Structures are given as C-alpha cells and as structure tokens.
Amino acid sequence: MPIWFAYTLIVLLIITSVLLTLLILLHRGKGGGLSSMFGGGVSSSLAGSSVAEKNLDRYTVLVGIVWFACIVGLGLWLRLQLDGAA
C-alpha cells in the first residue's frame, strides 16, 4: 500500500481524536462524579434537550467508529509494511 494511505489515516485519526474529545466533553454529567463535586450537579431542563442529547450521542458514536477504523487501518497497513520488508 502507498505511503499516502498511512498519512491520510494519520490526519484523519488526529482530527477524529480532537473531535471525539470535544464531543465527549459536551455530554451532560449523569451522576455524582467530579462534575457534581464542583457544582455541576445542578440540572436544568431545557426545551428539546433530549433531542440534542440523542443527536450528540449519534455524532459521538459515529466519530468513535471512524476513529476505531483509523486505528485498525493503520495497524493493518503497518503489518503489511513489516511483512513486505521481511
């Protein structure tokens, strides 16, 4: 496989890593973790927040799947490169 394939996967991996971090941080805290210790335990009900949470969940899962596919793709590419060199 060509080297540009690996570079494309690395760039995609970096982008999805940053996106996944931001999407996870956007999720609302569900319980008595560190967020409630520092005053994040107060919950407010906004109109349509359940739809927003569902969409945020979908985006997070989608970006997570792309991130995982990049990891697997890089691993397979590296294995093919090492098998070809030996």
N, C-alpha and C positions, 0 to 999 in steps of 0.2 A: 504494500500500500504506500502511496506517496506521502511525503512529509507534510504537505499542506493539510492533509486529513487530520493529522495529530494537532497541528496548530489551530485548526478550526475547532476541534473538540476542546482544546485548552481555553480558547477565548470564550466559547460557549459555556464551559464549566465555570469560569470566573464570573461571567455575567449572571448565570443562574445561582451561583453561590451568594452573590450580593443580593439578588432579588429574593432568594429564599430566606435570607436573614431578615430582610426588611418585612417580608410578608409574615413571618413568624412573630416579629415584634409588634405588628399591627393587631394581632389577635388579642381579644379581651381575656383577662385573667379569669379563671374558672373557680378558684378556691383560695384557701388560706395559705398561699405561698409567700414569697418575698414581696409580691406586689401589695398584699394586704397589710404587711408589716409596716410599710412606708406610706400608708394612707390610700392605697389603691383599692381597698376593699369596698369603698362606697360605689354602689352600682346605680346607674341611672338608665332609665328606659327611654330610648329614643324611638321615634316612629320609623318603622321599616328597618330596624337594626337586625332583625332575624334574616331578612333577605340579604343585607350587606354581609352578615356573617357567613351565610351559605356561599355567596359568591367568593368571599375571601378564602373560605375552605377549598373551594374548587380550584382557584388560582394557585393556592399553596400546593395542593396535590399535583396539579399539572406541572408546575415548576419543579417539584420534587421528582417527578417521573423523568423529566428531561435531564435533571441533574444526575440521577441514577444511571440513565442511559449513557451520559457522557463518561461517567466513571467506568462503566462496563466497556464502552467503546475504546477508551484509552488503554484499558487493561488488555483487551484483545489485540489492539494494534501493537502494543509493546511486546506481547507474547509472539506475534507473528514476526516482528523485527528481530527478536532474540533467537527464534528458531531458524530464521533465514541466515543469520550471521554465523551460526554454529555449524 
